[in-house]
Amino acid sequence: MRQPRTGFSPGVWLALGVLLSTAVAAQPRAKPAPAQLPPGTEAFPPEVARALEARIREQFEGRLLGGLSVGIAKGDLAWTGGFGFRDIEKRLRATPRTTYRTASITKSFTALCVLQLVEAGTVSLDDDIRKWVPEFPAKPWPVTVRQLLGHLGGVSHYKDPKEHRVTKRMTTAEALAIFKDWPLVVEPGTEFTYSSYGYNLLWALVERASGMPFGKYLQQHVFGPAGMQHAALDDFKTRDAWQAVGYRPTSSGLAHSFPLDVSSRFGGGGGRASVVDLLAFGRAVMASTLVKPETGRMMQVSMETRDGRLTDYGMGFATYPLRGHYVVAHAGGQPETSTFLLIIPAERLVIALESNVEDQADLLRDIYSSLLEVLLEGGTRRRPVYATDPVDEVLHEGLYRIFSYGRAFYTFHQAGLGNLPEPGDLPSAFAEASQLLSREAITTDLRAAQKLLKQAHHPRTGKLFIRVGVQMAERIASALGPEALAAYPAEGALPFFEDYLRACEKEHCPEELRFSPGVRSEIARLVGPWRKANAPELRKVSLRSVPDLPLALETLQKVLQDAPVHPDYSEEVLEMAKAPKTAPEQAARLLDWALKNHPGSIPTLLARADQFLLAGDTEAAELLYRRAFERPAGPDALAPEKLLARAKHAPVGLGILQIAVKLHPGAPGLWRALAIREQEAGNTAAAETAVVRVKELSALPSPPPDAVQAAPTQ
């Protein structure tokens, strides 16, 4: 393997040496992990267990924590742990044995039930669901089992917050009655529309096709064979003493969750399990214990819309590339719980996270990202990418997507888990990719270029970026050895491209497969500064644990100042600024540092904007929100649903919503949320104006859906 080339000055090297040695020494010592492991596994070595627990605890700083249970299995090794309290009032600790509502992870269980019945020949994937659930009224188009499994059936998701306050125990027929008469939201097959109610139809199918109650079928055909000893449908009457008490975040802390009887959504979100159960389930999925290998592979491959767009969802699992890893996953969230199950089949890795606090998707994401760094990326820290020039930001987006899709699909295929797209005319593919990545094309229209780059992996584009990326991964493995591919999730897209061109030189590949001279020039311009700014020494440093933070920030500033593309430390710095123990003066200095070194960072701009909102300066805040929105990634980062989530529990939530409706004047959900907040604030006239706007928008025909559902990009 290559040696790192960083080019630091002696002074910077000296400072980095001090930072690194003290930062590693300052890592907290963890207690031994509890020995509650899935059958057939052994404990991770103690040093790995300590690193895992330290990374998890690092994410708690400044965050509301009720109870959290974590399970990790890699190959035949496993680790589990519990943090906080499953019952805060009684001071009962969360453990790996604690059971939580699994919420939408239940969809993975339901999908397996359906596919078992398909394997048995009882059900066909192309059956009209009315064959099995005739009380579901005929719609303008048939809805098939296959479409429901992939959220392509056009069935509505929840419509009203009251649906999360159901307290009545329901039969299957009563649960179907909630939504069965609603019109479809889109023509089946044309658009990915996530729907728990669609999975309720599949729950009814399982009962009708098997002749068994859904809970009994699950126990006999999924939970039992997988070794999930404590899993069940969540019934208040059968909860044991290990069930977590649920909490919801409020502006003043944690409060008890509102009651919800999940019998209204057993198929889409009605399970409960421990993390040990979820690890057993994930390992059963990888081992093809529950369905045949070919069926399991089908579940883990993204479905596509009729016009050739990948949905990032297979059958019962989300599936997408993440940092070059091929991920199979499902998230869950409902009253009492937040959950996440992540499987990386090619690496034989399962991570299960369960919390008894609602709306913890960000925390769970940060935890599993940190765990991936420890387990698959050499223990280094992979930060988001920041580009000073918006053109470089869009260019790197394209480079990243080719790398991530290419490495993910290649490693998935090499593990015998999936098929690769036909290579097709590779010279034409590389020429087309070069045109999309050209500085001239990007500069002409940043937003249009960004959109094209985010669409270039879809079937309707010939899976261009997947074919190009797979060819690159294959060439690197051939010329530099398969082990070379292990480095890029930590090193990033630019070294992947640099090494591909080096491999081309070594193997004398045709000029047509080396990208255009212009693209090669851009890679050469960016890769050296990137290697320096993302050096292994820096990836080992956590700013949270350095003893001399001013020295660390000063050193980083010198490293980052000449790098057009570099790791983005702003989110890390902002988390430190928000930590409860951070003095206001220190928080202000940290935010100033983030703004100086990452002036286009969307999280940094929004953090400063929210400070203005707290001070009552709405005009200054709006200017910063608009600056963030104008960045190439702005429309995605400030999409209506993300602004709603940002405003949900924020002290400045009203101000955020007032700005949000200016950015998205045609988004009824934002106006509806604004009406509620204005009413709560006693602003009756403003609330009435917002309600009128909701009614006006509801009367308009629906706009055409966005053409892209993008996978995570960093």
N, C-alpha and C positions, 0 to 999 in steps of 0.2 A: 504493500500500500504506500501511497505517496506520503511524504513528510509535510506537516503544515508549514505554509509560507505566510508569515504575518507581517514582517517588516516593521516591528515596533522599535522605537528609539530606546536606548539603554535606560533612560529615565522612566519611560512607561513600563518597560519590563520589570524594573525594580519595584515600582508601585504595584504592579499586578502580582508580583511574587509575594509582597507583604499581604495584599488583599486575599490572595488565594490561600496562603498558609493559615492565616487567622480565621478566614471564613470556614474552612473545613474543620478546623479545631473547635469552632463554636457551634457546630451542629448539635442539636439536643440529643441526649441519650434516651432511647425508648425502652419501655418495659418489655419483657418477653411477650411475644404474641400468644394469645390464647390458643390452645391446641384443639380447636373445633374445626376440623377439616373434612372435606368430602371424602367418602370411601375411595380407596385406591390412590391417595396422594400422600406425600410426605411434606414436612415443613420446609420452607425456604431456609437457607443458611442464615444464621443470626445477623450477619452484617447486612444482608439484603433486607431482612425484616425490619431492622433499625432504619434503613434508608427509606423504606416504604412508609413506616409510621411517621418519620420526621417530615416527609413531604406532605402527608395528609394533615398533620397538625399545623403545618405552615399556612395552609389555606384557611384555617379558622380565624385568623387574626382579624378582628374588627367585624366579624359576621355573627349573625344570630345562629345559635346552635342549640337544638333540642337534643335529639339523639341521632346518631349515624352509625350504621353498620357497613363494613367493607369486607368484600371477599375477593381474592385473587387466586387464579389457578393458571399456571404456565407449564404445559406438559404434565408431568407427574408431581410437580411441586405446588404447594398452596400456602396461602397466608390469609388469616381472617382477623378482624379486630372490631371493637366497639368503642364509641366515643360519645360522651355526653350521657343523656338520660332518656330512657324510653318513657319514663313518667317523671316529670320534673317535680311535681308536688310531693310525691312519695320518695324522691331521690333514688329511683330504681334505674340502674345503669343500663345503657344499651350494650348488647353483646352480639356475637355472631348468631346466637340462637334466637334473638328477638325477631318476631314476625311483624311484618308491615304489609299494608295494602300494596300490591304490585302495580295497581292502576293499569296503564296501557300496555305494560309488558304482558298482560294477560292475552293480548291479541296474538302474541307468538304461540301461546298454548293453544288458543282456539284454532289458529291456522294449522297446527300439527294435527289436531283432531280431524279437521276437514280432509287433509291430505292423506291421513290414514284410511279414511273412508273412500277416497279416490283410488288409492292403491288396492283396496279390497274389491274394487269394481262396483261398489254400491252407488257412488256419486261420480258424475263427470264434471270436470272443470268448466265445461261449456254448457252445463245445465242452466236453464232459466231458474232463478231462485224461487219462482212461483211454483215450480214442480214440487218443492219441499216445503214452502211456506205459502200456501195458496191464499191465506188471508192478507198477504201483502198485495194491495190492489195493482191491477195492470197499469203500467205507465206508458207514456208515448213510445218508449223503447224497452226492449227486454234488458234485464240486469242479470248478468251471469255470475256464477260462483267465482270464476277466475277474476272477474272485475272487482268483486267485493273483497277478495283476498288482497288485491293490490291497491285498494282505495280508488278504483277507476269506475265505480258503479254509479256515481252521481248522487248517492244518498247523502242527505244532509247530516252534518255534525250537530252538536248542541246549538240551540238557538237562543235560549233564555237563561240568565243566571239562576232562575228558579229551578232549573233542571239539576243544579248542584245542591239543592236543598231538599231533595226527595227523602222522606223519612218512612214511607210506607213500604212494607214488604210486598214485592210484586211477583206474580207468576210470569212465565214466559209470554203468555198472551197479553198480559197487562203491560209488560215492558215493550212489546211490539206496538201496542196501541198508542204509545206516546208519539210515534213518528210515522207510522205506516201510511197515513193518508197525506203526508206532506208531499208536495211536488219534488221531483228530482231537481237538484241545483244546476246540473249540466247534463248534456247527453253522455251516456256511458261510453267510456273509452276515449273521450276527448280531452279530459283534464283530470289531474290528480286532485282529489278532494278528500282529505282525511276525514274519516267518519267512524266514530265508535258505534253509531247505530247500524252502520253497514255490517259490523261484526256481531251485533245482536241478531241480525238475520242469519248469520253463520252459526251462532249458538243454537238457534231454533232448528237449523238444518241438521246439526249434529244429533239433536234429540230425536228428530223425526227419522233420520236415516239409520240411527243405531238402535232406536227403541229404548234408550236409557236416559235418565235424567243427566243433565250436563255435568253436574258435580261428580256423579258416580262414574261417568265415562272418563272424565279427567283423571280421577284417582286410579282407575284400572288401566288406562292406556297411555297416560303421560306421566303423572306424578309418581306412581308406583314404579314403572319400568326405569324412570330416570333416577330413582333414588332420592326423591324430594320428600323427605319424611314428614315435614311440617307444613307442606303446601295444601291449600284447600280454596274453595270459593269462600269469600269473606262473609260470614254470617255472624251477626252480633251474638246470637245464641250459642255459637260453638267456639267463640274466641277463648284461647287459653290464657294463662297468667303471663305469658311472654309477649302478648300482643302490645305493640307500642301505642301510647296515647298520642292523638294527633293535635298539632298546633298550626296556627297560621300567623304570619308576620303582620304586625301593625306598626304604625308610626311610633307607638310607645313600647314596643316589645312584642313578645309572643302571647297570643291568646288561644284558647281552645278552638279547634276547628268546628265549623258548623256541622251538625249531624247530616249524614248522607247514608242511605241504605243502597248499597251498590247492586242489589238484586235488579235494579232498573237498567243495569248495563253489564250483566255478568259476562257476556261474550267479548265486550270491548274493554272492560276495565274492572273486573269483579274478583280478581284473585288475591290471595295473600300468601306470603312465603318469607323465609329467612334468606340471608345472603348465602348460607351454605346450600340451601335448596336451589337458589339461582345458579350457583357454581355447578351443581350437579346437573342442572338443566342444560347449561351451556356446554358442558363436557359431553352430555348425551347427544346434543345437536352435532358437535364435531365428530363424534364417534358413530354417527348414523344409527343410534340405538332405537330411535322412535320411528323413523321412516327410512326407506332405502336411500343409498348414497345419491342416486340420480335425482330423487325427489328433494333431498336436502339441498343439493346444488341448485335446483330450480328455485327454491325458496330464497336463496342468497344472491340471486341475479336480479338486477333492477328490471322492472317492467317498463313498458313504454306506451306513450299515448298513440292514438291512431295516426297522428301526423309525425311520429318519429322523434319524440322527446323522451329521454330517460326520466323516470320519476324519483330515482334514488330510493325506491322501495320495491322489495320483492314480494314474497307472500308471507306476511306476518313479521317481516323484519325490514327495517331501514337498511340500506346497503349502499356504500359510497366510499370513495378514497379519502383518507385523512392522513396528510403528511406522508403520502406514499404507502400507507398501510391500507389493505382492503378490509374495511370494517363492516361487520354485520351487527346490528344493534337495535335496541328499542328503549325509548324513554317513557316515563310515566309520571303523571301529576294529577292529583285530585284532592279533595278534602282529606286531611290526615297524612298526606304522603308526597314524597318526590322520590323517583327511582330511576335507575339507569342500568341497563345490561349491555355490555360491550363484548363482542367476540371478534377476535382476529384469527380466523381459521388457519392461515398460512403460518402463523407464529404459535399456534396452539395456546392461545391466550384468552382467558375470560376474566372480566372485571365486573363485579356486581356491587352496586351502591344503593343503599336505601336510607331514607331520612324520614322522621315523623314530623317534619316541618314542610308546609306547602311552598311552592314557588322557589325551589332551590336548584333550578336547572343550571344556573351559572356556577354555583358552588360545586355541583356534581361534575360539570364539565371541567372546571379547573382541577378537580381532584384526579379525574381519570387522565387528563392531559399530563399531569405531573407523574402519575404512575407509569404511563407509557414511556416517559423520559428515563425513568429508573430501569424499567424492564427491557426496553427495546432500543433505547437511544443512548446507551453508554452512561446514563446518569447525568448527562448534561441538560441544560435548560434551553428549550427552544422557544424563543420569543417571536411575536409577530414581526412582520417585515415592514419597515418604513422607508419610503422614497421621498427625497426632498422635492424632486420634480414630478408633477402628476403624470407626465408622459412615461417616466421610469416606473411609476406605480402601476400603470396599465400594462406596460411591457412585462414587468415582473409577474403580474397576474397571469399572463399568458404562459410565461416560462414555468411558473409554478404548476399550472394545470397540466401541461404536458408531462412534467416530471411526476406529479402525484398520480395521475391516471396511469401513466406508463409503468411506473414501478409497482403500483398496486395490482394492476391486472396481470403483469408478468409474474410476480411472486405468487399470486393466487393460482395462476395456471401451473406454475412449476410445482406447486404443492398438490397438483392433481385435482383441483377443486373447481375449475371453470375453464371454459373455452375462450380462446382469443379471437378477435375479429379477423376476418381474412385481410392480409396485408394490402391486397389490391395494388394499384399503381403507386409504388412508394416514391419514385422521383416526383410525380405530380403532387403527392401528399406533402412532401417536404417543401416543394415550391409554394404550395398554397399556405402552409404554416408560416413560411418565411414572409409572405405578403401580409398575413395577419399581424405578424410581429414587427413589421417594418416601422421605423420611426415616422416615416412620412405618412403612412396610413393611420397611425395612432394620433399623430398631431392634428390631422385634418378634423377629426371629431372624436374627442376623448370618450364621450358617453357611448357613441355608436361602436367604437373600437372595443370598449369594455364589454358591451353586450355581445358582440360577435365572438370574442374570446371565451365568454362564458357559455356560448352555444356550441362551441367547436368539438365537443365530445359526443354530441347527440347522434343517434342513428340517421336523422335527416341530413346531417352534414357528412355522412359516411364514417362517423366515429373518428374524424380526422385526428384529433389530439390523442385519442387512445392508440390508434395505429402508429402514429409517429413516436409516441412515448414508449410503446412496447418495443419498437424497433431499436430505440436508443438503449433501453434496459438490456435487451438481448445482446447488442453489440458490446456494451460495457462488460457484461458477464463473460462474453467470449474472449475479449481482449485482456481484461484486467482481473478476471476471476469472479465467480458468483458472489464471493464474500465482499467484493467492492460495493455491492448494492446496499449492504447493511448501513453504510455511513450516511447516506443522503437524507434520511429523515431528520437527522441532527444538523447536517451541514447545509442543507437547503438546495434549491433548484439550480442556482448558478454553478456550483461544483459539479452537479449532475451533467449540465451542458458542457462544461469545460472538459470533463473526463470523457464524454461521448466524442467530442472532437479529437481528443488525444487517442482514443481507441480507433477512430477512423484513420488517423495517421498510421497507427501501428498495423492495422489490417488492410490499408490501402483501399478503403471503401470508395465507391464512385463519388465524384464531385457533386453529383445531384443529391446525394444523401448527407451533405455537410451543411445544409442551410445556405442562405445567400451570404455574400460577403458583408452586406450591411448588418445582418443579424450576428454574424461572427464578430464583427467589430464591436457591436453593443455588448456582447458577452465578455469580450476581452476588456472593454472599458469598465465593466461593473465587477467582474469576479475578483480582481486583486483587492480593491477596497473592501469588498464583502468578506473575503477570507480574513482580512485584518480585523474588521469590526466584529466578526463572528468566530474569532479564534477559540480553540478548545479551552484555553485558560479563562476566557471571559464566560464561556458557557458553563463553567463550573462554579461561578460566583453567584450567590444570592444577595441582593442588596439588603434584604431583611436581616441578614446575619453578619454583615461586615462590622467590625468594631469601630471603624473610622469612616462614617458615611460621607462627610465632606470630601475626604481624600478620594473615596471611590467615585463620587460624582464628578470630581475634577478630572480624574484619570479617564473616565468614560467620555467626558466631553472632548478630550484631546483625541481619543480614538475615533469618535463618531464624526468629528467636524469635517473631515475630508472625504467621507464615504457617501456617495450619492444614494446608495441603498444599504441599509444597515438594520440590525435588530432594534426593535422598538421597545424601549424600557419604560414608556410612559405609563402603561397599565400597572406595572409593578410599582412604580413610584407613586401613582395615584392611590393604590391600595395602602401603601405605607402612610400617605398623607391622611387617609380616612380612618386609620387605626385609632381606637379610643385613647391610647396612651400618647399619641402624638400631640405635642403642644401646638397651638394655633400658629405661632411664628414659624415653627418647623414645617408645618403643613403648607404654609404660604411659600416658603422657600422651595419645597419639593415641587409644588405646582409651577412655580416660576422656572425651575430647571426643566421640567417636562415641556413647557411651552417654548423655551429657548432652543432645546435640542430636537424637538419634534413638533414644530409649529403647525403642521398640517394634520397632526394626530386627532382623529375624531373623538376618542375618549377624553383627550386633554381639552379640546375645545368645548365639549359638553360639560366637563367638570368646571371650567371657568365660567361658562354660561350659567350653570346652576348657582354658582356663587353670586352672580349678578341678580338672579331671581330672588335669592335669600335677602339680598340688600334692597330689593324693590325696584331694581333697574331692568325692567322688562325689555326696553328698547335695545340695550347693550347685549342682553342675553339673546334676543332674536337675531341680532347680527352674527353672533358666533354660531348659532344653530344653522343659519343660512350658509356661513362659511363651511361648516362641516358637511352640509347637504351638497354643496358644490364640488366637493372632492369626488374623484371617480367612484369611490366606494360609498359615497354618501347616500344615494337612493336605497341601497341595500341596508346600510347601517341605521338609517333613519326611516325605514319602512313603517307604515302605520302600526302594524302589530308590535314592532319593537319599541316605538314611542309609547304605545299603550302600556307595555310591560315596564318601561322606564318610569312612567308616571304613577304606576299602581300604588306604590307605598312611599313614594318620595315626599318629603315635606314640601317640596316645590312642585308637586304634581299638577296643581291647577295651572301654574305658569307654563309648565311643559305642554299641557294640553292646549292652552291658548296659542302657543307658538305652533304646535303640531297641526292644528286645523288651517293655519296659514300655509304651511308646507304642503298639506294634502287636503285642500278644500272639498274634494269629492269623496272623502272617506267617512261614511256614516258612523262607523264604530268610534272614531275619534270624537265626532260631534256628540254622540250618545254619552260617552264617558265625560265629556266636558259639561254637558247638561247636569249630570249627577254631581260633579264637583262644584259647579257654580251654585247649585241648589244647597249643597252642604255648607257652602261658604256664606249663604244668605243673599246671594246675588240673584234674586228672583227674575229680574228682567233679562239678564244675560242667560240664565237657564232656559227661559222661554224662547229666546232667540235661537239657542242651540237646538231645542226640541223642534222648532219650525224647520230648521235646516235638515234635521234627520228626516222629517216627513217629506220634504222636497226631494231629497236624494232617494228615498225609498220609492218614490213615484216614477223615477227615471228608469229607463231600460238598463240592464246590467252592462257594464263596459266589457269589451273583449278581454279574456284572461291574458295575463302576462305570458310570454312565450318561453320563459325560462324558470325553472326551479333549480337554483344553484346548490351544489354540494358545498360543505364547509371548505374554506379556501386557505386557512393558515393553520 
